[in-house]
């Protein structure tokens, strides 16, 4: 009665779902056939002010600063997931800090303007100057 595993949700449902959840847990597991590329869901959740717990593999850890904006855990370790969730349930101050810092981090580091600037800088570094 306290956890919902909703499976796939279309783009139109994402914002609605983020408004009703307390914690977003994304313990991605990577194997040779299925790779987690980048943690866009974690960024969207943080931008909505939700504390985020992500797995330590793939692109997920690039979206969270462990201990500052959320938790990065071993997605294979059920006890690590349980401990992180339990900590956020019990420690309201930590949850509030993750909500606030995660939102600031998502907006500051992953806005379209910031991404465009990074892409431009990368491309400029690849083009030789004469």
MMTF fields as JSON, N, C-alpha, C and O atoms, coordinates in Angstrom:
{
  "mmtfVersion": "1.0.0",
  "mmtfProducer": "UNKNOWN",
  "numBonds": 519,
  "numAtoms": 520,
  "numGroups": 130,
  "numChains": 1,
  "numModels": 1,
  "chainsPerModel": [1],
  "groupsPerChain": [130],
  "chainIdList": ["A"],
  "bondAtomList": [4, 2, 8, 6, 12, 10, 16, 14, 20, 18, 24, 22, 28, 26, 32, 30, 36, 34, 40, 38, 44, 42, 48, 46, 52, 50, 56, 54, 60, 58, 64, 62, 68, 66, 72, 70, 76, 74, 80, 78, 84, 82, 88, 86, 92, 90, 96, 94, 100, 98, 104, 102, 108, 106, 112, 110, 116, 114, 120, 118, 124, 122, 128, 126, 132, 130, 136, 134, 140, 138, 144, 142, 148, 146, 152, 150, 156, 154, 160, 158, 164, 162, 168, 166, 172, 170, 176, 174, 180, 178, 184, 182, 188, 186, 192, 190, 196, 194, 200, 198, 204, 202, 208, 206, 212, 210, 216, 214, 220, 218, 224, 222, 228, 226, 232, 230, 236, 234, 240, 238, 244, 242, 248, 246, 252, 250, 256, 254, 260, 258, 264, 262, 268, 266, 272, 270, 276, 274, 280, 278, 284, 282, 288, 286, 292, 290, 296, 294, 300, 298, 304, 302, 308, 306, 312, 310, 316, 314, 320, 318, 324, 322, 328, 326, 332, 330, 336, 334, 340, 338, 344, 342, 348, 346, 352, 350, 356, 354, 360, 358, 364, 362, 368, 366, 372, 370, 376, 374, 380, 378, 384, 382, 388, 386, 392, 390, 396, 394, 400, 398, 404, 402, 408, 406, 412, 410, 416, 414, 420, 418, 424, 422, 428, 426, 432, 430, 436, 434, 440, 438, 444, 442, 448, 446, 452, 450, 456, 454, 460, 458, 464, 462, 468, 466, 472, 470, 476, 474, 480, 478, 484, 482, 488, 486, 492, 490, 496, 494, 500, 498, 504, 502, 508, 506, 512, 510, 516, 514],
  "bondOrderList": [1, 1, 1, 1, 1, 1, 1, 1, 1, 1, 1, 1, 1, 1, 1, 1, 1, 1, 1, 1, 1, 1, 1, 1, 1, 1, 1, 1, 1, 1, 1, 1, 1, 1, 1, 1, 1, 1, 1, 1, 1, 1, 1, 1, 1, 1, 1, 1, 1, 1, 1, 1, 1, 1, 1, 1, 1, 1, 1, 1, 1, 1, 1, 1, 1, 1, 1, 1, 1, 1, 1, 1, 1, 1, 1, 1, 1, 1, 1, 1, 1, 1, 1, 1, 1, 1, 1, 1, 1, 1, 1, 1, 1, 1, 1, 1, 1, 1, 1, 1, 1, 1, 1, 1, 1, 1, 1, 1, 1, 1, 1, 1, 1, 1, 1, 1, 1, 1, 1, 1, 1, 1, 1, 1, 1, 1, 1, 1, 1],
  "groupList": [{"groupName": "UNK", "atomNameList": ["N", "CA", "C", "O"], "elementList": ["N", "C", "C", "O"], "formalChargeList": [0, 0, 0, 0], "bondAtomList": [1, 0, 2, 1, 3, 2], "bondOrderList": [1, 1, 2], "singleLetterCode": "X", "chemCompType": "L-PEPTIDE LINKING"}],
  "groupTypeList": [0, 0, 0, 0, 0, 0, 0, 0, 0, 0, 0, 0, 0, 0, 0, 0, 0, 0, 0, 0, 0, 0, 0, 0, 0, 0, 0, 0, 0, 0, 0, 0, 0, 0, 0, 0, 0, 0, 0, 0, 0, 0, 0, 0, 0, 0, 0, 0, 0, 0, 0, 0, 0, 0, 0, 0, 0, 0, 0, 0, 0, 0, 0, 0, 0, 0, 0, 0, 0, 0, 0, 0, 0, 0, 0, 0, 0, 0, 0, 0, 0, 0, 0, 0, 0, 0, 0, 0, 0, 0, 0, 0, 0, 0, 0, 0, 0, 0, 0, 0, 0, 0, 0, 0, 0, 0, 0, 0, 0, 0, 0, 0, 0, 0, 0, 0, 0, 0, 0, 0, 0, 0, 0, 0, 0, 0, 0, 0, 0, 0],
  "groupIdList": [1, 2, 3, 4, 5, 6, 7, 8, 9, 10, 11, 12, 13, 14, 15, 16, 17, 18, 19, 20, 21, 22, 23, 24, 25, 26, 27, 28, 29, 30, 31, 32, 33, 34, 35, 36, 37, 38, 39, 40, 41, 42, 43, 44, 45, 46, 47, 48, 49, 50, 51, 52, 53, 54, 55, 56, 57, 58, 59, 60, 61, 62, 63, 64, 65, 66, 67, 68, 69, 70, 71, 72, 73, 74, 75, 76, 77, 78, 79, 80, 81, 82, 83, 84, 85, 86, 87, 88, 89, 90, 91, 92, 93, 94, 95, 96, 97, 98, 99, 100, 101, 102, 103, 104, 105, 106, 107, 108, 109, 110, 111, 112, 113, 114, 115, 116, 117, 118, 119, 120, 121, 122, 123, 124, 125, 126, 127, 128, 129, 130],
  "secStructList": [7, 7, 7, 7, 7, 7, 7, 7, 7, 7, 2, 2, 2, 2, 2, 2, 2, 2, 2, 2, 7, 1, 3, 3, 3, 3, 7, 7, 7, 7, 7, 1, 1, 7, 7, 7, 7, 7, 7, 2, 2, 2, 2, 2, 2, 2, 2, 6, 6, 7, 3, 3, 3, 3, 3, 1, 1, 6, 6, 4, 4, 4, 4, 7, 7, 5, 6, 6, 6, 5, 3, 3, 3, 7, 6, 6, 7, 2, 2, 2, 2, 2, 2, 2, 2, 2, 2, 2, 2, 2, 7, 2, 2, 2, 2, 2, 2, 2, 2, 2, 2, 2, 2, 2, 2, 2, 2, 2, 2, 2, 1, 2, 2, 2, 2, 2, 2, 2, 2, 2, 2, 2, 2, 2, 2, 2, 1, 7, 7, 7],
  "xCoordList": [0.82, 0.0, 0.858, 0.315, 2.201, 3.065, 3.959, 4.604, 4.001, 4.865, 4.028, 3.2, 4.251, 3.574, 4.628, 5.482, 4.563, 5.417, 4.53, 3.714, 4.696, 3.746, 4.141, 3.31, 5.402, 5.823, 5.91, 6.17, 5.693, 5.798, 4.695, 3.528, 5.105, 4.151, 4.508, 5.667, 3.555, 3.797, 4.216, 4.037, 4.775, 5.274, 4.212, 4.524, 2.972, 1.906, 1.632, 1.106, 1.98, 1.726, 2.883, 2.703, 4.061, 5.258, 5.119, 5.333, 4.77, 4.655, 3.6, 3.809, 2.481, 1.419, 1.929, 1.653, 2.657, 3.187, 4.211, 4.227, 5.069, 6.056, 5.39, 5.95, 4.206, 3.511, 2.936, 2.7, 2.708, 2.068, 3.03, 2.637, 4.291, 5.234, 6.059, 6.196, 6.602, 7.46, 8.938, 9.737, 9.305, 10.698, 10.72, 9.839, 11.723, 11.894, 13.119, 14.22, 12.911, 13.974, 14.2, 13.283, 15.426, 15.787, 17.049, 18.122, 16.924, 18.104, 18.473, 18.454, 18.804, 19.075, 20.163, 21.17, 19.923, 20.888, 21.299, 20.452, 22.593, 23.096, 23.657, 24.369, 23.328, 23.971, 24.416, 24.331, 24.876, 25.402, 24.345, 24.678, 23.091, 22.033, 21.213, 20.591, 21.197, 20.325, 21.133, 21.543, 21.365, 22.215, 21.412, 20.6, 21.646, 21.055, 21.998, 23.153, 21.523, 22.417, 22.56, 23.621, 21.525, 21.61, 20.379, 19.311, 20.501, 19.434, 18.454, 18.292, 17.792, 16.839, 15.677, 15.185, 15.234, 14.122, 14.552, 13.767, 15.782, 16.285, 16.327, 15.987, 16.737, 16.777, 15.357, 15.116, 14.428, 13.04, 12.462, 11.773, 12.743, 12.236, 12.827, 12.108, 14.134, 14.787, 14.255, 14.034, 14.047, 13.512, 12.119, 11.704, 11.397, 10.067, 10.166, 9.143, 11.378, 11.565, 11.436, 11.079, 11.717, 11.621, 13.01, 13.929, 13.175, 14.463, 14.64, 13.687, 15.864, 16.135, 17.198, 18.209, 16.927, 17.889, 18.15, 17.215, 19.419, 19.748, 20.792, 21.536, 20.822, 21.843, 23.181, 23.239, 24.251, 25.606, 26.171, 27.328, 25.393, 25.904, 25.278, 24.252, 25.905, 25.384, 25.473, 26.378, 24.542, 24.554, 23.867, 23.936, 23.207, 22.468, 23.329, 22.907, 24.518, 25.302, 25.726, 26.084, 25.687, 26.038, 24.974, 25.216, 23.815, 22.705, 22.541, 21.807, 23.214, 23.042, 24.404, 25.34, 24.515, 25.717, 25.401, 24.613, 26.032, 25.705, 25.879, 26.914, 24.849, 24.889, 24.555, 24.357, 24.488, 24.162, 22.813, 21.974, 22.626, 21.383, 20.545, 19.449, 21.042, 20.341, 21.276, 22.337, 20.885, 21.684, 22.063, 21.241, 23.314, 23.767, 24.087, 24.938, 23.397, 23.547, 23.832, 23.69, 24.23, 24.391, 22.986, 22.301, 22.565, 21.219, 20.942, 19.784, 21.99, 21.841, 21.623, 21.227, 21.877, 21.867, 20.526, 20.305, 19.656, 18.325, 18.425, 17.616, 19.405, 19.558, 19.99, 19.565, 20.823, 21.227, 20.027, 19.87, 19.186, 17.972, 17.07, 16.583, 16.861, 16.017, 16.549, 15.785, 17.857, 18.459, 18.288, 17.974, 18.496, 18.371, 16.937, 16.702, 15.983, 14.566, 14.203, 13.575, 14.594, 14.282, 14.879, 14.233, 16.114, 16.759, 15.951, 15.739, 15.5, 14.726, 13.357, 12.839, 12.772, 11.484, 11.649, 10.815, 12.719, 12.921, 13.554, 13.243, 14.44, 15.185, 14.565, 14.96, 13.612, 12.877, 13.787, 13.591, 14.778, 15.702, 16.541, 16.728, 17.042, 17.811, 16.942, 17.381, 15.725, 14.805, 14.569, 14.564, 14.375, 14.167, 15.409, 15.294, 16.598, 17.841, 17.982, 18.338, 17.706, 17.788, 16.78, 17.095, 15.574, 14.559, 15.052, 14.99, 15.536, 15.958, 17.238, 17.304, 18.252, 19.531, 19.392, 20.006, 18.595, 18.38, 17.706, 18.076, 16.711, 16.019, 16.966, 17.007, 17.734, 18.696, 19.71, 20.021, 20.216, 21.217, 20.631, 21.281, 19.428, 18.797, 18.603, 18.898, 18.11, 17.85, 19.159, 19.272, 20.144, 21.409, 22.259, 22.881, 22.293, 23.215, 22.597, 23.324, 21.282, 20.668, 19.576, 18.736, 19.583, 18.64, 19.089, 20.251, 18.174, 18.535, 19.616, 20.475, 19.584, 20.602, 21.979, 22.955, 22.052, 23.326, 23.835, 25.024, 22.939, 23.332, 23.813, 24.801, 23.124, 23.532, 24.905, 25.731, 25.152, 26.449, 27.554, 28.612, 27.321, 28.319, 28.588, 29.737, 27.529, 27.693, 28.499, 29.39, 28.19, 28.912, 30.391, 31.26, 30.676, 32.07, 32.798, 33.958, 32.139, 32.746, 33.07, 34.172, 32.093, 32.306, 33.403, 34.216, 33.445, 34.496, 35.872, 36.858, 35.942, 37.235, 37.713, 38.904, 36.807, 37.17, 37.582, 38.24, 37.181, 37.477, 38.796, 38.938, 39.757, 41.046, 40.89, 40.129, 41.622, 41.606, 42.814, 43.889, 42.619, 43.697, 44.064, 44.956],
  "yCoordList": [-1.211, 0.0, 1.268, 2.371, 1.134, 2.301, 2.432, 3.462, 1.386, 1.378, 1.025, 0.115, 1.751, 1.445, 1.233, 2.091, 0.093, -0.178, 0.011, -0.85, 1.146, 1.518, 1.057, 1.057, 0.663, 0.262, 1.461, 2.58, 1.223, 2.288, 3.33, 3.003, 4.577, 5.687, 6.607, 6.995, 6.953, 7.845, 9.228, 9.584, 10.002, 11.356, 12.217, 13.0, 12.077, 12.921, 12.633, 13.493, 11.443, 11.064, 11.395, 11.409, 11.661, 11.799, 12.903, 12.658, 14.093, 15.217, 14.922, 15.199, 14.366, 13.994, 12.992, 13.128, 12.009, 10.996, 11.588, 11.243, 12.48, 13.106, 13.925, 14.07, 14.456, 15.251, 14.413, 14.932, 13.126, 12.312, 11.402, 10.779, 11.319, 10.43, 11.209, 12.429, 10.48, 11.092, 10.927, 11.827, 9.781, 9.443, 8.747, 7.941, 9.055, 8.38, 7.477, 7.937, 6.192, 5.187, 4.579, 4.01, 4.7, 4.215, 3.35, 3.774, 2.148, 1.296, 0.502, -0.729, 1.21, 0.552, -0.497, -0.316, -1.597, -2.687, -2.803, -2.795, -2.91, -2.981, -4.364, -4.924, -4.912, -6.138, -5.935, -4.821, -6.961, -6.825, -6.489, -5.981, -6.754, -6.537, -5.278, -4.769, -4.768, -3.656, -2.616, -2.858, -1.458, -0.432, 0.808, 1.286, 1.309, 2.581, 3.666, 3.72, 4.527, 5.52, 6.745, 6.957, 7.536, 8.764, 8.869, 8.392, 9.478, 9.51, 10.646, 11.441, 10.748, 11.838, 11.786, 12.831, 10.595, 10.485, 11.042, 11.71, 10.771, 11.301, 12.828, 13.478, 13.396, 14.855, 15.429, 16.429, 14.798, 15.273, 15.206, 16.127, 14.116, 13.975, 15.05, 15.683, 15.25, 16.267, 17.654, 18.465, 17.935, 19.242, 19.468, 20.608, 18.381, 18.469, 18.496, 18.478, 18.54, 18.642, 17.324, 17.312, 16.226, 14.921, 14.395, 14.509, 13.818, 13.193, 11.955, 11.213, 11.742, 10.693, 9.728, 10.128, 8.443, 7.38, 6.699, 6.208, 6.66, 6.042, 4.947, 4.925, 4.044, 3.012, 3.595, 4.67, 2.883, 3.4, 3.106, 3.432, 2.501, 2.138, 2.993, 3.641, 2.984, 3.733, 5.227, 5.71, 5.957, 7.413, 7.987, 9.192, 7.141, 7.633, 8.443, 9.524, 7.968, 8.713, 10.109, 10.953, 10.352, 11.678, 12.719, 13.919, 12.273, 13.185, 13.542, 14.471, 12.816, 12.975, 13.129, 12.398, 14.066, 14.185, 13.473, 13.956, 12.307, 11.465, 12.239, 12.856, 12.184, 12.833, 14.311, 14.917, 14.909, 16.33, 16.558, 17.319, 15.882, 16.082, 14.81, 14.815, 13.735, 12.453, 11.341, 11.596, 10.104, 8.935, 8.146, 7.941, 7.707, 6.783, 5.479, 5.44, 4.411, 3.12, 2.023, 2.234, 0.868, -0.303, -0.828, -1.323, -0.723, -1.122, -2.606, -3.024, -3.406, -4.853, -5.207, -6.328, -4.269, -4.532, -4.099, -2.917, -5.059, -4.772, -4.073, -3.198, -4.452, -3.834, -2.372, -1.538, -2.054, -0.659, 0.184, 1.318, -0.368, 0.336, 0.555, 1.66, -0.514, -0.439, 0.589, 1.395, 0.567, 1.51, 2.959, 3.836, 3.208, 4.575, 5.075, 6.212, 4.224, 4.609, 4.854, 5.861, 3.941, 4.073, 5.351, 6.043, 5.66, 6.888, 8.115, 9.016, 8.157, 9.317, 9.388, 10.481, 8.259, 8.254, 8.803, 9.574, 8.404, 8.784, 10.154, 10.848, 10.569, 11.815, 12.919, 13.12, 13.608, 14.645, 15.809, 16.407, 16.135, 17.222, 16.848, 17.669, 15.616, 15.156, 15.138, 15.556, 14.662, 14.635, 16.036, 16.247, 16.988, 18.375, 18.926, 19.614, 18.63, 19.09, 18.496, 19.206, 17.2, 16.552, 17.162, 17.362, 17.458, 18.07, 19.418, 19.685, 20.249, 21.599, 21.59, 22.239, 20.863, 20.828, 20.099, 20.495, 19.044, 18.313, 19.171, 19.137, 19.944, 20.826, 21.888, 22.139, 22.522, 23.542, 22.949, 23.551, 21.765, 21.091, 20.748, 20.974, 20.213, 19.84, 21.057, 21.016, 22.129, 23.339, 23.988, 24.426, 24.052, 24.72, 23.931, 24.52, 22.62, 21.815, 21.148, 20.746, 21.019, 20.25, 21.003, 20.387, 22.334, 23.11, 23.025, 22.73, 23.28, 23.245, 24.268, 24.019, 25.418, 26.442, 25.933, 26.131, 25.277, 24.748, 23.643, 23.59, 22.769, 21.683, 22.249, 21.769, 23.262, 23.879, 24.524, 24.417, 25.191, 25.824, 24.771, 24.954, 23.681, 22.603, 22.0, 21.738, 21.784, 21.219, 22.178, 21.751, 23.448, 24.446, 24.468, 24.506, 24.445, 24.431, 23.185, 23.26, 22.055, 20.809, 20.884, 20.538, 21.342, 21.441, 22.425, 22.165, 23.551, 24.543, 23.97, 24.297, 23.129, 22.536, 21.53, 21.226, 21.016, 20.043, 20.679, 20.047, 21.944, 22.635, 23.379, 24.214, 23.086, 23.8, 25.28, 25.647, 26.102, 27.543, 27.855, 27.281, 28.775, 29.161, 30.585, 31.086],
  "zCoordList": [0.0, 0.0, 0.0, -0.076, 0.085, 0.125, -1.094, -1.288, -1.923, -3.097, -4.312, -4.268, -5.396, -6.658, -7.73, -7.955, -8.384, -9.529, -10.751, -11.078, -11.423, -12.463, -13.858, -14.766, -14.04, -15.377, -16.301, -15.859, -17.582, -18.58, -18.383, -18.169, -18.462, -18.434, -19.588, -19.73, -20.394, -21.517, -21.053, -19.888, -21.968, -21.656, -20.983, -20.086, -21.406, -20.857, -19.381, -18.674, -18.91, -17.518, -16.584, -15.366, -17.128, -16.297, -15.257, -14.07, -15.674, -14.724, -13.659, -12.478, -14.075, -13.138, -12.103, -10.911, -12.553, -11.634, -10.672, -9.49, -11.175, -10.3, -9.196, -8.11, -9.465, -8.455, -7.316, -6.224, -7.559, -6.522, -5.761, -4.775, -6.209, -5.526, -4.503, -4.592, -3.534, -2.526, -2.849, -2.589, -3.413, -3.718, -5.072, -5.371, -5.894, -7.179, -7.072, -6.767, -7.326, -7.213, -8.587, -9.179, -9.093, -10.429, -10.339, -10.767, -9.788, -9.586, -10.843, -10.835, -11.911, -13.187, -13.067, -12.383, -13.755, -13.829, -15.285, -16.178, -15.521, -16.888, -17.143, -16.309, -18.31, -18.747, -20.191, -20.708, -20.832, -22.187, -23.218, -24.289, -22.932, -23.907, -23.669, -24.601, -22.454, -22.12, -21.358, -20.223, -21.973, -21.372, -21.018, -21.809, -19.845, -19.418, -19.909, -19.486, -20.793, -21.368, -20.466, -19.879, -20.35, -19.564, -18.692, -19.077, -17.536, -16.552, -16.705, -15.779, -17.847, -18.068, -17.081, -16.655, -16.712, -15.753, -14.396, -13.723, -13.997, -12.728, -12.762, -11.774, -13.877, -14.013, -13.955, -13.279, -14.663, -14.647, -13.234, -12.797, -12.525, -11.158, -10.249, -9.475, -10.346, -9.516, -9.853, -8.954, -11.137, -11.542, -10.97, -10.763, -10.717, -10.092, -8.566, -7.882, -8.033, -6.591, -5.848, -4.67, -6.512, -5.859, -5.516, -6.326, -4.323, -4.0, -4.88, -5.121, -5.355, -6.324, -5.797, -5.219, -6.022, -5.741, -7.076, -7.709, -7.521, -8.799, -8.615, -7.634, -9.587, -9.619, -10.044, -10.64, -9.735, -9.952, -11.335, -11.598, -12.223, -13.533, -14.633, -14.424, -15.794, -16.927, -16.708, -16.027, -17.281, -17.197, -15.978, -15.734, -15.213, -14.037, -13.066, -12.657, -12.68, -11.682, -12.144, -11.323, -13.453, -13.955, -13.615, -13.745, -13.186, -12.935, -11.462, -11.128, -10.587, -9.141, -8.483, -8.807, -7.574, -6.745, -5.44, -4.628, -5.251, -4.097, -2.782, -2.535, -1.964, -0.662, -0.684, 0.37, -1.884, -2.001, -2.69, -2.208, -3.829, -4.584, -4.641, -5.203, -4.072, -4.08, -3.66, -3.091, -3.94, -3.574, -4.816, -5.709, -4.864, -5.898, -5.182, -4.293, -5.577, -4.909, -5.933, -7.137, -5.451, -6.303, -6.606, -5.711, -7.85, -8.236, -8.088, -8.088, -7.961, -7.752, -6.282, -5.962, -5.407, -3.968, -3.358, -3.093, -3.145, -2.603, -1.248, -0.94, -0.446, 0.882, 0.762, 1.562, -0.221, -0.428, -0.848, -0.394, -1.71, -2.125, -0.911, -0.672, -0.156, 1.039, 2.027, 2.558, 2.276, 3.223, 2.762, 3.567, 1.466, 0.948, 1.069, 1.479, 0.713, 0.821, 2.283, 2.61, 3.151, 4.575, 5.156, 5.943, 4.766, 5.243, 4.835, 5.647, 3.585, 3.136, 3.79, 4.02, 4.089, 4.787, 6.204, 6.68, 6.868, 8.273, 8.449, 9.418, 7.532, 7.702, 6.835, 5.687, 7.394, 6.657, 6.258, 5.2, 7.09, 6.743, 5.516, 4.618, 5.478, 4.329, 3.076, 2.005, 3.21, 2.079, 1.548, 0.335, 2.436, 2.021, 1.326, 0.312, 1.863, 1.223, -0.176, -1.117, -0.32, -1.637, -2.61, -3.783, -2.131, -2.995, -3.528, -4.728, -2.629, -2.996, -3.824, -4.868, -3.368, -4.085, -5.419, -6.409, -5.45, -6.693, -7.741, -8.915, -7.317, -8.265, -8.793, -9.998, -7.898, -8.331, -9.313, -10.34, -8.982, -9.822, -11.2, -12.221, -11.232, -12.503, -13.394, -14.589, -12.815, -13.594, -14.043, -15.188, -13.152, -13.476, -14.467, -15.351, -14.332, -15.136, -16.354, -17.263, -16.398, -17.477, -18.228, -18.885, -18.136, -18.946, -20.402, -20.682, -21.32, -22.74, -23.054, -23.899, -22.382, -22.607, -22.208, -22.931, -21.056, -20.569, -21.496, -21.81, -21.927, -22.825, -24.16, -24.715, -24.676, -25.944, -25.812, -26.717, -24.69, -24.462, -24.408, -25.009, -23.7, -23.631, -25.008, -25.363, -25.774, -27.119, -27.997, -28.731, -27.921, -28.704, -28.321, -29.192, -27.022, -26.561, -27.037, -27.444, -26.99, -27.43, -28.925, -29.351, -29.712, -31.152, -31.485, -32.372, -30.794, -31.022, -30.685, -31.346, -29.679, -29.303, -30.351, -30.415, -31.163, -32.187, -33.518, -34.345, -33.707, -34.96, -34.809, -33.916, -35.668, -35.559, -35.917, -36.812, -35.2, -35.503, -36.38, -36.207, -37.322, -38.233, -38.051, -38.736]
}
